[in-house]
């Protein structure tokens, strides 16, 4: 029994889980409206959009890389899709495919720059962030795309259709998030590629010596990260009926914070999809909860910084305890 408890306590997801439970209880006690159906529905709508990006970022960071361009892709892909649709160049379905195809090409370029030219992913994706964001601003002349009525579009229903469950408004995007979490969680923990990307992040040279296709694996993850960011941006644009070229500004750092808080190692080699899901809900519930209890929204970054430092200290302590035992 003691050994089982020790295993649970040593898991990287344990700390985030406890923090999430404590947060929910405290916010609910201060303001019962925190757990109202309306508030939960509002939180879920936006939480899963950032969550989709965080899931892909988890795999990329496990392999030892970053992608700072996800926020700009979140804004660029819906701008591209709706520009093609609003100008009559393509149907909404074709625009959707072209937008995600463009995101995949951008991710491929980032991956090749990192793996072929040996440029740190931080610098590559920082440059790509500026290129993509600038492209979105040029396409729109800096203005949001005009609003539209997406109610009759099949694609909109498939991606963001909503329905009520006992007073709780649920969007289809929640099911896309759950499906992505299950699929990527399985890939990370139950497949050969999952072993490859963890090995690549832990010790790339040793992984290569064992026949792991490190470069190919990382390129695929950059493509996945870019496509998921574009997909999340399109979902958001349909839900809010707006495609703003500045959407997603700052999301890259918030997504990385979600992944790190969840227990994925910042230096690579260890990742957890379950932890990332917890990290996603921790940050989004924190943003919502501090507003409901009367704390100025401008103080959000203070709380997030404190959570990051606290979780890093906890993960470091757990790692040291694990090393002492073995």
C-alpha positions, 0 to 999 in steps of 0.5 A: 500500500505504501509503495502504491501511495509513493507511486501516485505521489511521484507522478508528475500529474499528482501536483497539478491535480491537487492544485486544480481540485483546491482551486475549484473548491476555493472559487466555488466557496467564494462565489457559487456562480463559479460552478453554474452551468452557464459559467462552466459552458463559457469556460469550456468553450475557450479552454478547449481551443487553447487545449488543442494547441497545448496537446500538440505542444506537449509532444513537441516539448517532450522531443526537446523542441518549442514552437513559438509560432502557434499564436500567430498561426491561431490568427493567420489560418482563420484569416486565410480561410475566411478571406478565401470564402468571403471573396468567393475564391473558394468554398468554406470547405476548400478554404478550410483545407487550404488553411490547414495545408498552409499551416502544415507547410509552415510547420514543415519549414520550421521543422526542416530549419531546425533539423537540417540547418541545426538552428535552435527551435526557439529562434526558428519559430520566433522568426516564423511567428513574425513572418506569419503574423505579418502575413495575416496583417498584410492580407487583412490590412490590419482589420478583422474580417467582416462578420458572417452568419455561419449557422447554415454552414455544415463545416461550422456545425461539425466543428463548433455546433452546440447543444444543451445538456441540462442547461449546460451549453456544450460545443462540438469543439469539446469532443474534438479536444477529447478525441485529440487528447485520447489519440495523442495520449495513446501515441505518446505512451503506447506506440513506437513513435512515442518512445522515439520522441521521448528518447529524442528529447532525453538524449538525441545522440543516444537515440540516433545510435539506437536507430531512432529517426530523430529528425523525421520525428521532430519534423512531424511534430512541428507539422502537427503543432502548426496544424493544431494551432490553425485548427484551434484558430478556425474553431475560435473564429467560427464560435466568435464570428470574427477572424482577427489577424491579431488573434492568438497574440501571447498564446504561445507562452500561455500554452507552454505554461500549460504544458510545463505546469502539467508536468512535461519536462522543459528540457525534453524527455518526459511528457504527459498528456493527462498533465497537460489537460490538467494544466490547461484547466488550471490556467483557464479556470484561474483566469475565470475564477479571479474575475468572479471573486473580484480580483482585477483581471490585470493581476492574472499574470501574477497568479500564473507566474506564481503557479509556474514557479510553484509547480516547477519547484514541486516537479524538481522536488519529486524528481530528486526524490525519485533519483534518491530512491533509485 
